[in-house]
Amino acid sequence: MRMNYWHIFICSILLFTVSPAKGKIAELQEQDGPEIKHNIELYSRLIKAGEFENAYEPWLYVFTHSPLATPDVCTDGTKILHALIAAEQDSAEHQKLFEQLTAIYDRQAELLDSLNVISKKPVTLQEIRGRKAHEYVVFAGDQMDTDTVYQMLQDAVPVTDEASECYMLQDLINISLKKLQADNTHKKQFVLDFLTVSGRLAQIKDKTQDEKGRQFLKIVENDVNSCFINSGMAGCENMQKAFKPEIEANRHNLVYLKQIISIMERLKCTDDEAYFAASEAAYSIEPTAETALGCAYMFYKQDSIGKSQHFFDQAIELEKDTLTKAKNSYEAAVMLYSKKHFSKAREYAQKALSFDPKCGKAYMLIAQMYASSPNWSDEATLNKCTYYAAIDKLQQAKAADPRLTDEAQRLIVTYATKVPKKEDLFFLGLKKGNAVTIGGWIKEKTTIK
């Protein structure tokens, strides 16, 4: 029976072509007879019961004769048609239902001002366009006009501010990828879309408190990131080519610079000039842990170790999250270790452990420092005792982070081959269980194993 109402549905779009004024809305609602109220109650009850087929006709009656009788008439209609489309096997009937679904959004847009007067939660035209675009993404298949849907989503994204509507952000990146696959000149715009979507997701995440919303955001975020990674644009070389020329023009645009820094950090492109340039420009506007870290990497690559260390200190100081402080401290230790500044490197590794006692890799790094500089005495046997101290740190690494057990154990086996022989220790009056203080920069007591 429902298809017999299709012509009525179309005719209903021609009614109320101009939104009535507020006073007129109240007058129209007062004129609603018992038939309208009965049908609202009927279809509402049927929707709750999941009887969407039966809910269709009473809903259509209300939508046709008095669309302002309830602020939920359009939302209720989309619920019904979603269910009917999902259940429909015939392609022709499926298409008719889809046309009805998109027509609801057109009708909602026409009556928007009036519906917002009576609605507890007003919506914008951009939101309606975004929701309509989503219907095309879900149901249109090959019939979808990619360019039109893409433009609708671009209009919607700036006003998307709730976790429940983040599917629009997901849609935009997926449609943008589709355009990229069809047109190679869309590369730069695709990355910009990714930055826009990522930035919007971050803003929404900051204001979302409920766990369900945050879980949904995580799903969307993972999908968006996967889409970008699989696009072929995720390589550091592509990012460098796409954005290095843009950074100078946007060096006073902090939001843009932060987006570039964020995406390049996620892609581990922290050795690229684009990342350095964006970090330096952003730091000059607003010093943050992230921008300081970028400057630290830049000066490290330029072999300006003193400046690099200064910016690592800034990154650690400005960071609020304790675990990230530990991470930044560890990165500073790695940098100094690579330049053979072992004493300073150990300071930062110990700082990492002060922020995160479970940072087992900091213990491993100290062990490698010790093993890299065993020669502190004129007595070769005492020098070999340095490996006992290294093994101590590896044991601590295993205890702090069991995930490092295999890697630490391999190093223990290696270092155990370098410790002094029993007879060599004997000539120095030493044996198993004796304490030895390692000299040089290490200055640490260990026990002969």
Contacts in CASP RR format, 6 or more apart in sequence:
PFRMAT RR
TARGET T0000
AUTHOR 0000-0000-0000
METHOD contacts of the structure
MODEL  1
MRMNYWHIFICSILLFTVSPAKGKIAELQEQDGPEIKHNIELYSRLIKAG
EFENAYEPWLYVFTHSPLATPDVCTDGTKILHALIAAEQDSAEHQKLFEQ
LTAIYDRQAELLDSLNVISKKPVTLQEIRGRKAHEYVVFAGDQMDTDTVY
QMLQDAVPVTDEASECYMLQDLINISLKKLQADNTHKKQFVLDFLTVSGR
LAQIKDKTQDEKGRQFLKIVENDVNSCFINSGMAGCENMQKAFKPEIEAN
RHNLVYLKQIISIMERLKCTDDEAYFAASEAAYSIEPTAETALGCAYMFY
KQDSIGKSQHFFDQAIELEKDTLTKAKNSYEAAVMLYSKKHFSKAREYAQ
KALSFDPKCGKAYMLIAQMYASSPNWSDEATLNKCTYYAAIDKLQQAKAA
DPRLTDEAQRLIVTYATKVPKKEDLFFLGLKKGNAVTIGGWIKEKTTIK
1 57 0 8 1.000
2 53 0 8 1.000
2 56 0 8 1.000
2 57 0 8 1.000
2 60 0 8 1.000
2 84 0 8 1.000
3 93 0 8 1.000
3 96 0 8 1.000
5 56 0 8 1.000
5 57 0 8 1.000
5 60 0 8 1.000
6 96 0 8 1.000
6 100 0 8 1.000
8 60 0 8 1.000
8 64 0 8 1.000
9 60 0 8 1.000
9 63 0 8 1.000
9 64 0 8 1.000
9 100 0 8 1.000
9 103 0 8 1.000
10 103 0 8 1.000
11 64 0 8 1.000
12 60 0 8 1.000
12 63 0 8 1.000
12 64 0 8 1.000
12 65 0 8 1.000
12 67 0 8 1.000
12 107 0 8 1.000
13 103 0 8 1.000
13 106 0 8 1.000
13 107 0 8 1.000
13 110 0 8 1.000
15 64 0 8 1.000
15 67 0 8 1.000
16 67 0 8 1.000
16 68 0 8 1.000
16 110 0 8 1.000
16 111 0 8 1.000
16 114 0 8 1.000
17 110 0 8 1.000
19 110 0 8 1.000
19 111 0 8 1.000
19 112 0 8 1.000
19 113 0 8 1.000
19 114 0 8 1.000
20 28 0 8 1.000
20 68 0 8 1.000
20 114 0 8 1.000
22 114 0 8 1.000
22 117 0 8 1.000
25 68 0 8 1.000
25 114 0 8 1.000
25 117 0 8 1.000
25 118 0 8 1.000
28 66 0 8 1.000
28 68 0 8 1.000
28 69 0 8 1.000
29 66 0 8 1.000
29 68 0 8 1.000
29 69 0 8 1.000
29 118 0 8 1.000
32 66 0 8 1.000
32 69 0 8 1.000
35 61 0 8 1.000
36 61 0 8 1.000
36 62 0 8 1.000
36 65 0 8 1.000
36 66 0 8 1.000
36 69 0 8 1.000
37 69 0 8 1.000
38 58 0 8 1.000
39 58 0 8 1.000
39 59 0 8 1.000
39 61 0 8 1.000
39 62 0 8 1.000
40 58 0 8 1.000
40 62 0 8 1.000
40 69 0 8 1.000
40 70 0 8 1.000
42 55 0 8 1.000
42 58 0 8 1.000
43 55 0 8 1.000
43 56 0 8 1.000
43 58 0 8 1.000
43 59 0 8 1.000
43 62 0 8 1.000
43 76 0 8 1.000
43 80 0 8 1.000
44 76 0 8 1.000
46 52 0 8 1.000
46 54 0 8 1.000
46 55 0 8 1.000
46 58 0 8 1.000
47 55 0 8 1.000
47 76 0 8 1.000
47 79 0 8 1.000
47 80 0 8 1.000
50 83 0 8 1.000
52 79 0 8 1.000
52 80 0 8 1.000
52 83 0 8 1.000
52 84 0 8 1.000
52 87 0 8 1.000
53 83 0 8 1.000
53 84 0 8 1.000
53 87 0 8 1.000
55 80 0 8 1.000
56 80 0 8 1.000
56 84 0 8 1.000
59 73 0 8 1.000
59 76 0 8 1.000
59 77 0 8 1.000
59 80 0 8 1.000
62 69 0 8 1.000
62 70 0 8 1.000
62 73 0 8 1.000
63 73 0 8 1.000
63 74 0 8 1.000
63 77 0 8 1.000
63 104 0 8 1.000
63 107 0 8 1.000
67 73 0 8 1.000
67 74 0 8 1.000
67 107 0 8 1.000
67 111 0 8 1.000
68 111 0 8 1.000
68 114 0 8 1.000
68 115 0 8 1.000
68 118 0 8 1.000
70 76 0 8 1.000
71 115 0 8 1.000
71 118 0 8 1.000
71 119 0 8 1.000
71 120 0 8 1.000
74 104 0 8 1.000
74 105 0 8 1.000
74 107 0 8 1.000
74 108 0 8 1.000
74 115 0 8 1.000
77 104 0 8 1.000
78 101 0 8 1.000
78 104 0 8 1.000
78 131 0 8 1.000
78 135 0 8 1.000
81 97 0 8 1.000
81 100 0 8 1.000
81 101 0 8 1.000
81 104 0 8 1.000
82 101 0 8 1.000
84 97 0 8 1.000
85 94 0 8 1.000
85 97 0 8 1.000
85 98 0 8 1.000
85 101 0 8 1.000
85 139 0 8 1.000
88 94 0 8 1.000
88 97 0 8 1.000
94 139 0 8 1.000
95 143 0 8 1.000
98 135 0 8 1.000
98 139 0 8 1.000
98 140 0 8 1.000
101 135 0 8 1.000
101 139 0 8 1.000
102 132 0 8 1.000
102 135 0 8 1.000
102 136 0 8 1.000
105 128 0 8 1.000
105 129 0 8 1.000
105 131 0 8 1.000
105 132 0 8 1.000
105 135 0 8 1.000
106 132 0 8 1.000
108 115 0 8 1.000
108 128 0 8 1.000
109 125 0 8 1.000
109 128 0 8 1.000
109 129 0 8 1.000
112 123 0 8 1.000
112 125 0 8 1.000
112 128 0 8 1.000
116 122 0 8 1.000
116 123 0 8 1.000
124 159 0 8 1.000
126 155 0 8 1.000
126 156 0 8 1.000
126 158 0 8 1.000
126 159 0 8 1.000
127 156 0 8 1.000
127 159 0 8 1.000
127 160 0 8 1.000
127 165 0 8 1.000
129 152 0 8 1.000
129 155 0 8 1.000
129 156 0 8 1.000
130 152 0 8 1.000
130 153 0 8 1.000
130 155 0 8 1.000
130 156 0 8 1.000
130 168 0 8 1.000
130 171 0 8 1.000
131 156 0 8 1.000
131 168 0 8 1.000
132 152 0 8 1.000
133 149 0 8 1.000
133 152 0 8 1.000
133 153 0 8 1.000
133 156 0 8 1.000
133 168 0 8 1.000
133 171 0 8 1.000
134 167 0 8 1.000
134 168 0 8 1.000
134 171 0 8 1.000
136 144 0 8 1.000
136 145 0 8 1.000
136 149 0 8 1.000
137 144 0 8 1.000
137 149 0 8 1.000
137 171 0 8 1.000
137 174 0 8 1.000
137 175 0 8 1.000
146 175 0 8 1.000
146 178 0 8 1.000
146 179 0 8 1.000
146 182 0 8 1.000
147 179 0 8 1.000
149 171 0 8 1.000
149 175 0 8 1.000
150 172 0 8 1.000
150 175 0 8 1.000
150 176 0 8 1.000
150 179 0 8 1.000
153 168 0 8 1.000
153 171 0 8 1.000
153 172 0 8 1.000
153 175 0 8 1.000
154 172 0 8 1.000
156 168 0 8 1.000
156 172 0 8 1.000
157 168 0 8 1.000
157 169 0 8 1.000
157 172 0 8 1.000
157 196 0 8 1.000
157 197 0 8 1.000
157 200 0 8 1.000
158 200 0 8 1.000
160 166 0 8 1.000
160 168 0 8 1.000
160 169 0 8 1.000
160 200 0 8 1.000
160 204 0 8 1.000
161 203 0 8 1.000
161 204 0 8 1.000
161 207 0 8 1.000
162 204 0 8 1.000
162 208 0 8 1.000
163 204 0 8 1.000
163 208 0 8 1.000
163 210 0 8 1.000
163 213 0 8 1.000
163 214 0 8 1.000
163 216 0 8 1.000
163 217 0 8 1.000
164 213 0 8 1.000
164 216 0 8 1.000
166 201 0 8 1.000
166 204 0 8 1.000
166 216 0 8 1.000
166 217 0 8 1.000
166 220 0 8 1.000
167 220 0 8 1.000
169 197 0 8 1.000
169 200 0 8 1.000
169 201 0 8 1.000
169 220 0 8 1.000
169 224 0 8 1.000
170 197 0 8 1.000
170 220 0 8 1.000
170 223 0 8 1.000
170 224 0 8 1.000
172 193 0 8 1.000
172 196 0 8 1.000
172 197 0 8 1.000
173 193 0 8 1.000
173 194 0 8 1.000
173 197 0 8 1.000
173 223 0 8 1.000
173 224 0 8 1.000
173 227 0 8 1.000
173 228 0 8 1.000
174 227 0 8 1.000
176 186 0 8 1.000
176 189 0 8 1.000
176 190 0 8 1.000
176 193 0 8 1.000
176 194 0 8 1.000
177 190 0 8 1.000
177 227 0 8 1.000
177 230 0 8 1.000
177 231 0 8 1.000
179 186 0 8 1.000
179 189 0 8 1.000
179 190 0 8 1.000
180 186 0 8 1.000
180 187 0 8 1.000
180 190 0 8 1.000
180 231 0 8 1.000
180 233 0 8 1.000
187 233 0 8 1.000
187 238 0 8 1.000
187 242 0 8 1.000
188 242 0 8 1.000
190 231 0 8 1.000
190 233 0 8 1.000
191 228 0 8 1.000
191 233 0 8 1.000
191 239 0 8 1.000
191 242 0 8 1.000
191 243 0 8 1.000
191 263 0 8 1.000
194 224 0 8 1.000
194 227 0 8 1.000
194 228 0 8 1.000
194 233 0 8 1.000
194 263 0 8 1.000
195 256 0 8 1.000
195 259 0 8 1.000
195 260 0 8 1.000
195 263 0 8 1.000
197 224 0 8 1.000
198 224 0 8 1.000
198 259 0 8 1.000
198 262 0 8 1.000
198 263 0 8 1.000
199 259 0 8 1.000
199 262 0 8 1.000
201 217 0 8 1.000
201 220 0 8 1.000
201 221 0 8 1.000
201 224 0 8 1.000
202 262 0 8 1.000
204 217 0 8 1.000
205 214 0 8 1.000
205 217 0 8 1.000
205 221 0 8 1.000
208 214 0 8 1.000
208 217 0 8 1.000
225 266 0 8 1.000
228 234 0 8 1.000
232 238 0 8 1.000
233 239 0 8 1.000
233 242 0 8 1.000
234 267 0 8 1.000
235 267 0 8 1.000
235 269 0 8 1.000
236 264 0 8 1.000
236 267 0 8 1.000
236 268 0 8 1.000
236 269 0 8 1.000
236 271 0 8 1.000
236 272 0 8 1.000
239 263 0 8 1.000
239 264 0 8 1.000
239 267 0 8 1.000
239 269 0 8 1.000
239 272 0 8 1.000
239 274 0 8 1.000
240 269 0 8 1.000
240 272 0 8 1.000
240 273 0 8 1.000
240 274 0 8 1.000
243 260 0 8 1.000
243 274 0 8 1.000
243 278 0 8 1.000
244 272 0 8 1.000
244 273 0 8 1.000
244 274 0 8 1.000
244 277 0 8 1.000
247 257 0 8 1.000
247 260 0 8 1.000
247 274 0 8 1.000
247 277 0 8 1.000
247 278 0 8 1.000
247 281 0 8 1.000
248 277 0 8 1.000
250 256 0 8 1.000
250 257 0 8 1.000
251 257 0 8 1.000
251 277 0 8 1.000
251 281 0 8 1.000
252 281 0 8 1.000
252 285 0 8 1.000
254 282 0 8 1.000
254 285 0 8 1.000
254 286 0 8 1.000
257 278 0 8 1.000
257 281 0 8 1.000
257 282 0 8 1.000
257 285 0 8 1.000
257 291 0 8 1.000
258 282 0 8 1.000
258 290 0 8 1.000
258 291 0 8 1.000
260 274 0 8 1.000
260 275 0 8 1.000
260 278 0 8 1.000
261 275 0 8 1.000
261 278 0 8 1.000
261 279 0 8 1.000
261 282 0 8 1.000
261 290 0 8 1.000
261 291 0 8 1.000
261 294 0 8 1.000
262 290 0 8 1.000
264 270 0 8 1.000
264 272 0 8 1.000
264 274 0 8 1.000
264 275 0 8 1.000
264 278 0 8 1.000
265 275 0 8 1.000
265 290 0 8 1.000
269 275 0 8 1.000
270 294 0 8 1.000
270 297 0 8 1.000
271 297 0 8 1.000
271 301 0 8 1.000
275 294 0 8 1.000
275 297 0 8 1.000
275 298 0 8 1.000
276 294 0 8 1.000
276 295 0 8 1.000
276 297 0 8 1.000
276 298 0 8 1.000
276 301 0 8 1.000
279 290 0 8 1.000
279 291 0 8 1.000
279 292 0 8 1.000
279 293 0 8 1.000
279 294 0 8 1.000
279 295 0 8 1.000
279 297 0 8 1.000
279 298 0 8 1.000
280 291 0 8 1.000
280 294 0 8 1.000
280 295 0 8 1.000
280 298 0 8 1.000
282 288 0 8 1.000
282 290 0 8 1.000
282 291 0 8 1.000
283 291 0 8 1.000
283 292 0 8 1.000
283 294 0 8 1.000
283 295 0 8 1.000
287 314 0 8 1.000
287 318 0 8 1.000
288 318 0 8 1.000
289 314 0 8 1.000
289 315 0 8 1.000
289 316 0 8 1.000
289 318 0 8 1.000
289 319 0 8 1.000
289 320 0 8 1.000
289 324 0 8 1.000
289 328 0 8 1.000
290 315 0 8 1.000
292 311 0 8 1.000
292 312 0 8 1.000
292 314 0 8 1.000
292 315 0 8 1.000
292 318 0 8 1.000
293 311 0 8 1.000
293 312 0 8 1.000
293 315 0 8 1.000
293 328 0 8 1.000
293 331 0 8 1.000
294 311 0 8 1.000
294 315 0 8 1.000
295 307 0 8 1.000
295 311 0 8 1.000
295 314 0 8 1.000
296 308 0 8 1.000
296 309 0 8 1.000
296 310 0 8 1.000
296 311 0 8 1.000
296 312 0 8 1.000
296 314 0 8 1.000
296 315 0 8 1.000
296 331 0 8 1.000
296 332 0 8 1.000
296 335 0 8 1.000
297 308 0 8 1.000
298 308 0 8 1.000
299 305 0 8 1.000
299 306 0 8 1.000
299 307 0 8 1.000
299 308 0 8 1.000
299 311 0 8 1.000
300 308 0 8 1.000
300 335 0 8 1.000
305 335 0 8 1.000
305 336 0 8 1.000
305 339 0 8 1.000
305 341 0 8 1.000
308 335 0 8 1.000
309 332 0 8 1.000
309 335 0 8 1.000
309 336 0 8 1.000
309 344 0 8 1.000
312 328 0 8 1.000
312 329 0 8 1.000
312 331 0 8 1.000
312 332 0 8 1.000
312 335 0 8 1.000
312 348 0 8 1.000
313 332 0 8 1.000
315 328 0 8 1.000
316 325 0 8 1.000
316 328 0 8 1.000
316 329 0 8 1.000
316 332 0 8 1.000
316 351 0 8 1.000
319 325 0 8 1.000
319 328 0 8 1.000
322 355 0 8 1.000
322 356 0 8 1.000
323 355 0 8 1.000
323 356 0 8 1.000
325 355 0 8 1.000
326 352 0 8 1.000
326 353 0 8 1.000
326 355 0 8 1.000
326 356 0 8 1.000
326 359 0 8 1.000
326 362 0 8 1.000
327 352 0 8 1.000
329 348 0 8 1.000
329 349 0 8 1.000
329 351 0 8 1.000
329 352 0 8 1.000
329 355 0 8 1.000
329 362 0 8 1.000
330 348 0 8 1.000
330 349 0 8 1.000
330 352 0 8 1.000
330 359 0 8 1.000
330 361 0 8 1.000
330 362 0 8 1.000
330 365 0 8 1.000
332 348 0 8 1.000
333 345 0 8 1.000
333 346 0 8 1.000
333 347 0 8 1.000
333 348 0 8 1.000
333 349 0 8 1.000
333 351 0 8 1.000
333 352 0 8 1.000
333 362 0 8 1.000
333 365 0 8 1.000
334 345 0 8 1.000
334 365 0 8 1.000
335 345 0 8 1.000
336 342 0 8 1.000
336 344 0 8 1.000
336 345 0 8 1.000
336 348 0 8 1.000
337 345 0 8 1.000
337 365 0 8 1.000
337 368 0 8 1.000
337 369 0 8 1.000
340 372 0 8 1.000
342 369 0 8 1.000
342 372 0 8 1.000
342 373 0 8 1.000
342 441 0 8 1.000
343 441 0 8 1.000
345 365 0 8 1.000
345 369 0 8 1.000
346 366 0 8 1.000
346 369 0 8 1.000
349 362 0 8 1.000
349 363 0 8 1.000
349 365 0 8 1.000
349 366 0 8 1.000
349 369 0 8 1.000
350 362 0 8 1.000
350 366 0 8 1.000
352 359 0 8 1.000
352 362 0 8 1.000
353 359 0 8 1.000
353 360 0 8 1.000
353 362 0 8 1.000
353 363 0 8 1.000
353 400 0 8 1.000
357 400 0 8 1.000
358 400 0 8 1.000
358 401 0 8 1.000
359 400 0 8 1.000
359 401 0 8 1.000
360 396 0 8 1.000
360 397 0 8 1.000
360 400 0 8 1.000
360 401 0 8 1.000
360 404 0 8 1.000
361 397 0 8 1.000
361 401 0 8 1.000
361 404 0 8 1.000
363 393 0 8 1.000
363 394 0 8 1.000
363 396 0 8 1.000
363 397 0 8 1.000
363 400 0 8 1.000
364 393 0 8 1.000
364 394 0 8 1.000
364 397 0 8 1.000
364 404 0 8 1.000
364 407 0 8 1.000
364 408 0 8 1.000
364 411 0 8 1.000
366 393 0 8 1.000
367 390 0 8 1.000
367 391 0 8 1.000
367 392 0 8 1.000
367 393 0 8 1.000
367 394 0 8 1.000
367 397 0 8 1.000
367 408 0 8 1.000
367 411 0 8 1.000
367 415 0 8 1.000
368 390 0 8 1.000
368 411 0 8 1.000
370 386 0 8 1.000
370 387 0 8 1.000
370 389 0 8 1.000
370 390 0 8 1.000
370 393 0 8 1.000
370 438 0 8 1.000
370 442 0 8 1.000
371 386 0 8 1.000
371 387 0 8 1.000
371 390 0 8 1.000
371 411 0 8 1.000
371 415 0 8 1.000
371 418 0 8 1.000
373 386 0 8 1.000
373 441 0 8 1.000
373 442 0 8 1.000
374 383 0 8 1.000
374 384 0 8 1.000
374 386 0 8 1.000
374 387 0 8 1.000
374 418 0 8 1.000
375 383 0 8 1.000
376 382 0 8 1.000
376 383 0 8 1.000
376 386 0 8 1.000
376 438 0 8 1.000
376 439 0 8 1.000
376 440 0 8 1.000
376 441 0 8 1.000
376 442 0 8 1.000
377 383 0 8 1.000
377 439 0 8 1.000
379 428 0 8 1.000
381 420 0 8 1.000
381 424 0 8 1.000
381 425 0 8 1.000
381 427 0 8 1.000
381 428 0 8 1.000
382 428 0 8 1.000
382 436 0 8 1.000
384 418 0 8 1.000
384 419 0 8 1.000
384 420 0 8 1.000
384 424 0 8 1.000
385 419 0 8 1.000
385 420 0 8 1.000
385 436 0 8 1.000
385 438 0 8 1.000
385 446 0 8 1.000
385 448 0 8 1.000
386 438 0 8 1.000
386 442 0 8 1.000
387 415 0 8 1.000
387 416 0 8 1.000
387 418 0 8 1.000
387 419 0 8 1.000
388 419 0 8 1.000
388 436 0 8 1.000
388 446 0 8 1.000
388 447 0 8 1.000
388 448 0 8 1.000
388 449 0 8 1.000
389 438 0 8 1.000
389 442 0 8 1.000
389 444 0 8 1.000
389 446 0 8 1.000
390 411 0 8 1.000
390 415 0 8 1.000
391 412 0 8 1.000
391 415 0 8 1.000
391 416 0 8 1.000
391 419 0 8 1.000
391 449 0 8 1.000
392 446 0 8 1.000
392 447 0 8 1.000
394 408 0 8 1.000
394 409 0 8 1.000
394 411 0 8 1.000
394 412 0 8 1.000
394 415 0 8 1.000
395 408 0 8 1.000
395 412 0 8 1.000
397 404 0 8 1.000
397 408 0 8 1.000
398 404 0 8 1.000
398 405 0 8 1.000
398 408 0 8 1.000
398 409 0 8 1.000
419 449 0 8 1.000
420 448 0 8 1.000
422 431 0 8 1.000
422 432 0 8 1.000
425 431 0 8 1.000
425 448 0 8 1.000
430 436 0 8 1.000
430 448 0 8 1.000
431 448 0 8 1.000
432 448 0 8 1.000
432 449 0 8 1.000
433 447 0 8 1.000
433 448 0 8 1.000
433 449 0 8 1.000
434 447 0 8 1.000
434 448 0 8 1.000
435 445 0 8 1.000
435 446 0 8 1.000
435 447 0 8 1.000
435 448 0 8 1.000
436 445 0 8 1.000
436 446 0 8 1.000
436 447 0 8 1.000
436 448 0 8 1.000
437 443 0 8 1.000
437 444 0 8 1.000
437 445 0 8 1.000
437 446 0 8 1.000
438 444 0 8 1.000
438 445 0 8 1.000
438 446 0 8 1.000
END
